[in-house]
Amino acid sequence: MSCTWRKYLLYFAQEHVDFRFAEIHSLLSLFQIPMRFVEQPVPLQPYWVVEFNSEENIKLLASRSVSLRSCLELWGHASNVEDLHKNLKILPNSVYESHLQSNKTFKIAVQSFCKHLTQSDKLEKIQTFGYLPFKGEVKLDEPDTHLQYIEYYGTNSNNPPEKPYHVFFGRLITSGFRQLIRQISLKTRKFIGNTSMDPQLSLLMANQAKVNPGDLVLDPFVGSGSLLVAAAHFGGYVMGTDIDFLMLHGKSRPSRIKQKKRAEDESIKANMEQYGLCDKYIDVLVNDFAMPFWKDCLKFDSIITDPPYGIREATEKVGIHRENYTISEEHLPTHIPAKVEYEFSQLYNDLLSFSAKHLRLGGRLVCWFPVFREDYTEEGLPTNSCLQLIANKPTEINGESRKTIADFRNKYFKARDETRRERRTKQAAIREQNRLQALERRGRNCEK
Ligand SMILES: C[S@@+](CC[C@H](N)C(=O)[O-])C[C@H]1O[C@@H](n2cnc3c(N)ncnc32)[C@H](O)[C@@H]1O
């Protein structure tokens, strides 16, 4: 079957720019949509000029993408306004004929990137398109044909040029799925924790994991379950584990400044109910990731997670430094196990080995990996012979193979200067010093 490739503009939101490539490429591969670049994209520019062979494919892509703002069928684009009008004037009738008929309502909207345009500026610009053979009536609300004119003024909003660097004109095909970001906002979510993942990032991760309806998805460091919310929205059956009993039972200290006490019914399940996702929620279980309890044969379609990195929550696992430690029978039922430091490198080795074992072939692990931005190199990332790194820098998109690690992104934080054990030893030394000083003072008082 022959297919016609047409030019389209993908217009992106200028947020989490680094994840744009990884998200779009994951979705293209998920839906097996072919796409060709007409112009090589420039990382900070909010648009890509591309070709697709079907409008349905673009709608499918946009129905999942949270980095995509809108998508236009490109009727013209140029590096200046004059050339754009010249191009539009020689546009073959076949491109616009069916959209400008007398029974079709239309509107033209103006958007600018990095420069504010007043309403009268916009009106003036709309009037310059008067030569297009519109026959129908103008309708501002839900017209049959929604045309957009976009002016790109670079990325420095403090000092935009007088004239745009690039201009685009086309028919709006569809918008991205960005309304979901607001819908699952942390501000209105029933149960959140100190490290709840931002909704947009959660959705980006779920898209990178290529979560499909019916998939089985695990977050082994689940916390308040933000990543489960995102994966469930895309149809995944979700489950999680965490070492923190209080968090999973909704009994940890509240994270909202004005909240003194958590409500009785705060939990990950309550979040799922809030978003109508109960049918996608399997459960969460208290488990130390260093001692996973899963049967070997259990396979997940994806593992999406944000492991602890020792800043806002400790990296710890069940254990004790004392040798030959035993607990008496009577204390066993109420015993709360001691914890020791879970070394960062060990945690990631465990995560990769676990994923190699429990991901189905082709399944993805999408996780955060904290690095120093300055001395970051791909070689510094953990590896596992069964897993292939798919994306960790947005511009590097490799092919997909068996099991895959996707997007070890930076967390841009300051690494710990000292380990938990070092911190504890230091605090103990200070306490000991204070105790000795107090004893000394008491001794001196007695002598007097
Ligand atoms: C960065 S938080 C995850 C936040 C989560 N994505 C959310 O949206 O709330 C890391 C979580 O790992 C948990 N954790 C720390 N050590 C663990 C271990 N050894 N096994 C399982 N979970 C652990 C912490 O209790 C914490 O909830």
The ligand as an SDF file (V2000), in Angstrom:
LIG
                    3D

 27 29  0  0  0  0  0  0  0  0999 V2000
   13.0180    8.4390   46.5600 C   0  0  0  0  0  0  0  0  0  0  0  0
   11.9260    7.5200   47.5190 S   0  0  0  0  0  0  0  0  0  0  0  0
   10.7230    6.9830   46.3650 C   0  0  0  0  0  0  0  0  0  0  0  0
    9.6610    8.0170   46.1840 C   0  0  0  0  0  0  0  0  0  0  0  0
    8.5340    7.5190   45.3360 C   0  0  0  0  0  0  0  0  0  0  0  0
    8.9110    7.4480   43.9410 N   0  0  0  0  0  0  0  0  0  0  0  0
    7.3150    8.4350   45.5140 C   0  0  0  0  0  0  0  0  0  0  0  0
    6.8210    8.9550   44.5100 O   0  0  0  0  0  0  0  0  0  0  0  0
    6.8800    8.6380   46.6360 O   0  0  0  0  0  0  0  0  0  0  0  0
   12.8110    6.0640   47.8720 C   0  0  0  0  0  0  0  0  0  0  0  0
   12.0620    5.0470   48.6950 C   0  0  0  0  0  0  0  0  0  0  0  0
   12.9150    3.9210   48.8650 O   0  0  0  0  0  0  0  0  0  0  0  0
   12.6120    3.3500   50.1120 C   0  0  0  0  0  0  0  0  0  0  0  0
   13.7400    2.4850   50.5250 N   0  0  0  0  0  0  0  0  0  0  0  0
   14.9310    2.8330   51.0840 C   0  0  0  0  0  0  0  0  0  0  0  0
   15.6800    1.7420   51.2830 N   0  0  0  0  0  0  0  0  0  0  0  0
   14.9730    0.6700   50.8430 C   0  0  0  0  0  0  0  0  0  0  0  0
   15.2030   -0.7330   50.7810 C   0  0  0  0  0  0  0  0  0  0  0  0
   16.3410   -1.2720   51.2400 N   0  0  0  0  0  0  0  0  0  0  0  0
   14.2460   -1.5370   50.2640 N   0  0  0  0  0  0  0  0  0  0  0  0
   13.0740   -0.9980   49.8060 C   0  0  0  0  0  0  0  0  0  0  0  0
   12.7960    0.3110   49.8580 N   0  0  0  0  0  0  0  0  0  0  0  0
   13.7170    1.1470   50.3510 C   0  0  0  0  0  0  0  0  0  0  0  0
   12.3960    4.5380   51.0250 C   0  0  0  0  0  0  0  0  0  0  0  0
   11.6180    4.1630   52.1320 O   0  0  0  0  0  0  0  0  0  0  0  0
   11.6820    5.5200   50.0820 C   0  0  0  0  0  0  0  0  0  0  0  0
   10.2900    5.4240   50.2400 O   0  0  0  0  0  0  0  0  0  0  0  0
  1  2  1  0
  2  3  1  0
  2 10  1  0
  3  4  1  0
  4  5  1  0
  5  6  1  0
  5  7  1  0
  7  8  2  0
  7  9  1  0
 10 11  1  0
 11 12  1  0
 11 26  1  0
 12 13  1  0
 13 14  1  0
 13 24  1  0
 14 15  1  0
 14 23  1  0
 15 16  2  0
 16 17  1  0
 17 18  1  0
 17 23  2  0
 18 19  1  0
 18 20  2  0
 20 21  1  0
 21 22  2  0
 22 23  1  0
 24 25  1  0
 24 26  1  0
 26 27  1  0
M  CHG  2   2   1   9  -1
M  END
$$$$
